[in-house]
Amino acid sequence: MSAPVLAFRNVWVEYGDNVVLEKLSLNIDPGAFVSIVGPSGAGKSTFLRLALGQEAPSRGEILLDGEPIPAEPGPDRGVVFQRYSVFPHMSALENVMFGARCDQAPLTGILFGRARRRARDEAAALLEQVGLAASMKAYPRALSGGMQQRLAIAQALITRPRILLLDEPFGALDPGVRLDMHELITGLWREHALTILMVTHDIKEAFKLGTRVIAIDKRRRDPHAPNRFGSTAVYDFPLDEKTRAQAPADLSALTQA
C-alpha cells in the first residue's frame, strides 16, 4: 500500500468559541479522486483551505508526503473555485501563463526569452487540452461560464500540481455543460495522474466522479450552544462500479450514517 500524499491527524479548527472541525483524521492516497459532501456550513471549504496550506489547524497536524504541510500554498497544489477565478484584464493565454510566471519568477512575475517561450507553449498546450485552442486571445468577458471554468482549470494545471482542489467547480453551470466538464476533469485526472479533492453539494456528482466519498458533518449537536461541536468525517466510503450505482438520493443517508 502506498504512503498517503495527505494525512490529517486529529485536526481541529476553532475560531474562539466556534468549533468548525474536530477530531478529523484522514489519509488521502496518491491518485485518489475524493468527493467531499456535507450540509452548508459543515466546514468543507475549511477542509480544502487546510489541504491547500491556506489555513493552519488549531490543533493536530497535516502532513504532505509525510512532512508538515508548508504554511502557504505551493505549486504542487492547484485550486479551482465555483466562481471563475480568472483575471478579466488578461487574455486566456495570459491567464494560464500567469501561473507559470508566479512559479518560475515569484519576485518579479516576469519571464524572458526561452523561459517565456516555454511557458507560452505549455499554456497553449493546456488550453488545447481543455478545448480552448480557438479562444487563446479571447478575454474572459467573451467566454461562456463553462469556457471560463475550463480556463480556470488550465490555469490551475500550469504549475503541474500533484493535488488539485475543486471547490464546487461546476455548481454554477447548466446541466449539459456540467456533463461536459465531468468528462473533461476525469480525463485530466487520469492523464496528469492527479490526486483530486472535490467539494460538491450534488450527491450524484460525488458518486459519479469520485473513487471515494467523504461526508463531513457534526456527530454531536447542542441546541443551546450550536457552535460548541465541530464537524468530522461521518461517512468515508471507497467506490467501485457496484457501489457507485448505489448512490443515495440525498445527503441525509450519508451524514446520518
Salt bridges, closest charged atoms under 4 A:
GLU14 OE2 - ARG59 NH2 3.25
GLU22 OE2 - ARG220 NH2 2.86
GLU55 OE1 - ARG49 NE 2.91
ASP65 OD2 - ARG162 NH2 2.56
ASP76 OD1 - ARG77 NE 3.06
GLU122 OE2 - ARG160 NH2 2.95
GLU168 OE2 - HIS201 ND1 2.30
ASP202 OD2 - ARG178 NH2 3.64
GLU205 OE2 - ARG178 NH2 2.90
GLU205 OE2 - HIS182 NE2 2.60
ASP217 OD1 - ARG221 NH2 2.95
ASP222 OD2 - ARG228 NH1 3.30
ASP236 OD2 - ARG212 NH2 2.77
GLU241 OE2 - ARG244 NH1 3.29
